[in-house]
Amino acid sequence: MIRTFVERFLLVAFAAFLVSVPWVVPVIANKFWVSVIAEILIWSIFAASVNLLFGYVGLLSFGQALFFGFGMYGVGIGIDQLHLSFWSAFAFGVSAAMAMALITGIFAVRLTWHYFAIITIVFSLIFYFLAVRLKPLTGGDDGINFSLPPVFSFGATRYSLTDQTFQYFFILAIFAICFYLMYLVTRSPLGRAFLAIRENDLRASLIGLNVYVLRLIAFVMAGFLAGVSGALFAFFGRYASATYMFYHVSGDGVVWAIVGGAGTLFGPVVGTTLFIFIRELVSTHWEHHSLIVGVMAILVVMLAPKGLVGLWREGLSRIGEQKTSSELNAKARLRSQP
Amino acid sequence: MMDTILLLALNGLIWGLIIALIALGLSIIFGLLDIINVAHGDFFMVGTVLTWYVLQETGLFWPAFILVPVIGFVLGALIQRSIIQPIRNAAALSIVATFGLSLILQELVRMIFGATPRRILPPIQGTIPIFGIEYEIYRILAAALSVAALIAFFLFLQYTKIGTWMRAVRHDRETAIAMGIPAQRIFILTFGIGFALAAFGGVVAAPITTVDFRGGVDLLPFCFMAVIIGGLGNLPGTAAAAILLALLEGVIQSFADPTVARISSLVLMSAVLMLRPQGLFRGLAK
């Protein structure tokens, strides 16, 4: 009771804050933080893709950077070499990521646990090395730079991501759509089936769920989310590079999702926000901010394996319990009085 | 042409022996503690860095062969006790914790040692003729030392009390504990030995490669390949796979570039994972 109330309030406050960012943040901090928040939104979608697999289906993927990279390169190559328009480049990037997720998923989801984690690393490494090698197409580690086509154009008025406020709202809109879709999926029978597989895949298969196909669906959905975030990041940075396909990027996503709270809708947002804020705050003073990331990853696994959101919910339900138990005690005392 | 192939094959063979040392540690840690140690490549890197410090402090290379594995063992034991032990209940998340450990080790080395890669001169200079090519003496010594360490490790596992205990815990943890084997101490020991092996590999490899805080990152996928192609938990298989893979990459490198060699071994590894997840050699030895 108390949980749904408090969380709904927080959600509304959070949404109100996000909508007001381009006006409020430059006043209380400076303009730089608007783009930091935009970046957080993009990476939150990436962490959500890890979360969909690990938190809802129980598959720990260390290779989501592969699909991020395909989204990114789809946009980069689409604009730079195929001269696509904004929306077709976007669609091209996301479909490339989903197609790749389908192809690798056919093989990867046959495995589970440690084997699944390892095969996803292996697949992402294969394409990382390919991207490094195919320098004329991908630019290798240096990457490719490109300039942006307009998003909408009505006659003479053009909306392009070069306008910072427009860019922020564009990213926010995509972020909202992705999380709404994720919310719908977790509420649907499909989402329930995912949870059944996470809890016990043998039982799930015995009640008639096709575990292989469901895992593959989840894998392609996660590929979609990672692809969207990669495509957005390419638009955001006007840049695509092979370094974003390395497994350290996947590892970051895993840490963000798990520290925030795997298996919860907004856990990845919490984790991503925390780490990117730390990075931006600390990196100007101290270049070794990765130390903090490492220490926090270990501490969360040790102390709060359900992540920060899990910790928060435990705290809330404890308060709730205390309240109800003290109410019960009070009632009992009243009753016992003659 | 023949000379190049031979040279690269020999280089590959020696790297394979060093990687076998590192991959063995990875494999026993997985077998006993059920932990995928993403930080294992960094244990090797710490070994190379410690070697550099031993050389700076004493001016001699040789003490590193004793000192660095001992320091590695202590570090490994400490890490097991302080980080790995408390997360035993969250085995699925162990990969996240070791990823964090990997970040910490890399960042600490970058902070203390610096980000610039450095080179160490081999303690023995000069070349000798082998099969018609001039080959560095140190590399042959490196191969001999790695083989010696591999043999010592297998003898330890086979013929000492603690080695037998380690095998027992790996085989059946519950029964081993019921028989009075101190499993807790065996876990600490295993992690320490794993670190020590990787650190020893670091000492041996330090004059061949560069000393760099990212030195473990490139190596890690290779070690995983050896462990998987050899079969998770199959120690002789792991050693054989490491040598085979490195030899293969060496030979491929003689007519294609290193990236292509790396991609082909990764593809080979995915095929093994899909078709024979128990490893290539299961069923051959037993």
Interface residues (C-beta under 8 A of the other chain):
Chain A: L60 F62 F107 R110 L111 W113 H114 Y115 A117 I118 I119 I121 V122 F123 L125 I126 F129 L130 V132 R133 H248 G251 V254 V255 I258 H288 S290 L291 V293 G294 V295 M296 A297 I298 V300 V301 M302 P305
Chain B: F30 I36 V38 I83 P86 I87 N89 A90 A92 L93 S94 I95 V96 A97 F99 G100 L101 S102 L103 I104 Q106 E107 L108 R110 M111 V217 P221 F224 M225 I228 L232 D257 T259 V260 R262 I263 L266 V267 M269 S270 L273 M274 P277
